[in-house]
Amino acid sequence: MDKRTTEARVVAELRDGMTIGIGGWGSRRKPMSLVREILRTELKDLTIVTYGGPEVGLLCKAGKVRRLVYGFVSLDSIPLEPHFRAARQAGSIEVTELDEGMLQWGLYAAALRLPFLPTRSGLGSDVLKYNPDMRMVRSPYDDGEELVAMPALNLDVALIHMNRADARGNGQYLGPDPYFDDLYCMAAKRRFMSCEKIVETEDLAKAGPPQTLVINRTMVDGVIEAPGGAHFTECPPDYGRDEAFQKEYATTAKDPDEWKKFEERYLSLATEAEYQQAVKARSGAEGTQ
């Protein structure tokens, strides 16, 4: 089955109030072309589940987020995501702050179609204090250990980005880490994968060893070829993080006038192709200085 589609068609399936899981990790291999497409819509009241990076800041700034479920939010080389920080300090979003392992376990529970999974993650921390609805469970075995009952994080939609994919929905990462993109897909009702390049199925085996094929076609409902689709996050070995662009993003967040210029220059464009052209022109201008 040929599952190729576009960002616009994928985002047209989304509805207000949905719970959307976004793969990647911090400012690393995020499905940014899909995030940018969401910014072009009137979608609102979304619940976002993620190990957060700039997608969180952008969606918060645009007023798309009602609730955020996260293990952290960071730009990696810039520790604090400025727009997320502003939204958090203003109290404009609801938050569920989790230990990183708890978020993983919540996705895993949803993937296994279980209501919860027991874990030691979160014990002895303020996670339980600030999430009073979180329940505990006692081991039924002789040890009798009391554990956190991490509830399943069931997703309406998962959005991920891979280095390579085929038209059937098999996906491959070629960088240092698979993150938890497979869990996002298995935890969701609908799953969409952007990628740097769509190749023939047999070419996936040529690009990397079998363990890099973490996404199989049963996990995916649509595939988008999006070269540069993770920009400005990193997507090695195809490209690194655009540190200069990320710095500009973070710096302009401090000044409403400068942010408006940044937004008009990059985020108000009608298509992903126009965005990529603007980024290329920016890089070319820097190269001549």
N, C-alpha and C positions, 0 to 999 in steps of 0.2 A: 504494500500500500504506500502510495506517495503522500507524505504528510507535510510537504512544503507549503508554507503560508507566509504571511507578512505580519509585521508589528501591528499595523492598523487592524487587520482582521482579528488578531488575538485580542487586542484591547477592546474591540467592539463586543466581545463576549463578556467583558467584565461589567459588573453592576455595583451600584452604591451599596455599601454595607458589607461587601464580601471580605473574607479572610484570605489574604494573599501571602504565601511564603516566597521569599526572595533568596535565592542561593548565593554562593560566593562567601566571602569572609572579609569583613572590613572593607578596605579599598582594593580588593583583589577579586578578579573575575566575576564582576557583577553584571547582570543582564541590563546594562544601562540603556541600550536602544529601546527596550521595552518600557523602562522607567520613563524615558523621555517621551514616549508615545502616550503614556498615562498623563503626563503633564499637559499634553495638548487637548485633553478632554475635560468634561465637567464632572468626572467621577469624584465622589466624596465619601466620607464616613467609613473609610477602609480600616480594617485591622491588618497590620503588617507584622509578620513573624520573620525574624532574621537575626543573623549575626551581622549587625548593621555597619554600613559605610555611608557613602554620599547619597545613596538612594533614599535613605531615611531623611537626611537633611532636606533634600530636594522635595520630597513628598510632603514633609511637614511644612516647609515654607510655602508650598502651593496650596495648603489647606486641604489636602487629600486624606489626612490620617485622623481617625477618631481614637484608635487605640494602637499601641505599639507593644509587642511582645519580643523581648530581646535579651541576648546574653551580654552584649556590649554594643556600643556605637563608636566607631573610630575611623579616622582617615589613615591609620597606620603611621606614616611618616609625620603626620600632624595629629597629635593624640586626640584632640577634642573636635568633634564635628560641630561647626558653629551654629548651623540652623537647627539641628537637633537640640543643642544646648539652650538656644533661645526659647524653643518650644517647651522644653522641660522646665526651664525656670519660670516661664509665663504660666505654666499649668494649662496650656492650650490642648494638650493631648492626654489621654488616659494611658497609663503604663503598667506593664507587668515586667518587672525587672527580675531576671533569673540568673542563676549560676549557669555557666556555659554547658556543663554536663547535664543540667536539668532540661535545657532547651533541646539538646540532642535526644535525651530520653523521651521527651514529649513528642518529638517527631517520630521516634522509633515506635512508641506506643501506637500512634496513629497509623503508621505503616503496617503494623501487625494487627490492626483493627482491635486493639485492646483499649479498655477505658483508662488504664493507667499502668505505670511500671514502677516498682519500688527502686529506690536509689538512696545512696548516702550523700549524694550531692546536695548541698544546701544546709546540711546539718551543722549546727553551731554558728550559723550566719544570720544576718538580718533579713535574708530572703524570706524566711518564714514569718518574721515580724511584719514585713510590709506586704505580704500576701496571706492575709488571715484566712482566706478560703482554702488554702492548701491543707490537705489532710495528711495524717500520718497513718501508717499501717504496721501491724506487728507480725513478724514472721510466724507462720503456723508450726514451724519446726522447733526442735528442742532449744535452739539458741534464743528464741523469743525476742530477737533484735527489733527495735523500733526504727522504721525507715520512712523517708518521705515518699508519699504516693503521688508521683508526678503524673498529672492528667494528660491525656492525649491531646496533642495540638493538631486537631483536624483542620485541614485547609480546603477552601473552595478551589483555589488555583495555586499552582507552583510555577515560578518563572526562574529559569537557570540559564547559564551561558557556558558553552563548552568550546574547546579549541576546534574540534572536528566533529562532524556528524554525517550520516547518510540520510537519504530521503525517507527512509523507513522509520527513523527515530532512534537509531543507535547513536550514542554520543561518547566522545572520547576527550579526556583531559590529557594534556601533554606537559603541564607544569609540575610543581613540586608536591601538590596536595589535591586530593579529590574534594576536600571539605565535606559537606554533608548533602550535596546536591541530589544524590540518589534517595535519601530519606525524604527530602522535600517532595520529590516526585511521587514516592510511594504513599505519602501522607495526604495527597491531594486528590480531589475529584477530577480536575482537569490540569494537564501538565504541558507546558510549552518551553521549548529549548531553542535559544538563539545560539549561533556558532560562528566562528570565524570563516569557516569554509565547509560547504557540503561536498563530499567526495563519494566515490563509488564504495560500496561495502567492503570489497576486497582490499581497498587502499587503507582502510582503518588499521588492518593488521600490519601494514608496512610502516605506519607512522609511529607505532609504539607497541609495547608488549600487551598481552591479553588483559592484565590487571588495570590498564588505563581505560578499558571499555566499561566504565562504571554505570553507564546509562544504556538500558536495552529498550527495544522498540515497544515493549509492553508498558513501559513507564511514561510514554510520551504521546501526546495527541497532536502536536504540531511542531514543525521545525522551521526556523527562520535563518537564512544565510545573512549574516550581518557582520561584514568585515569592519573591524574597529568598534564592534558593538559593545564592548566592555569599557571603552574610553569614558572617563579618564582613569579608571582603575586599571590595574595591571592584568595582563593575560599572557604570561610567558609560556612558551618561548616566542610567541608571535610578537609581543611588544611588552615593554615595562610600563609602569605607572607614569603618566604624564605629570611629573612633579611640578613643572612650571604652571601648567593649567590648574592643577589642584591648589597650588599656592594662591593663584589669582582668585579661584573660587572661594577659598577660605578668607582671603584678605578683603574681597569686596563685600563679604557678608557683614562686615563691621560698619559699613556705610550705606545707608539706603539709596543714595544717589548712584554710588558706584555699583551697587548690586543691580539697580535698574538697568544700567548700561550693560552689565554682564548678561543679564537676562535677555535683553533685546538682541545682543550680539550672538548668543548661542541657544537660548532656551525658547525663544519666541518664534523660532523658525518653523516652517510648515511641515518639513519632512526630515527624516534621518539623513537623507542624502545631502540636504542643505547644511545640516549640522556638521557632517563630516567634511564638507567643503570649507566651512568656516574654520574648523580646526586645522585643516591643511593650510589654509591661507595664513592663519596665525603662526604656524610653525615656520612657514616660508618667510614671513616678515621677521621673525626672530633670527632666522639664519642669515639675513642680510645685514643685521646690525653689528 
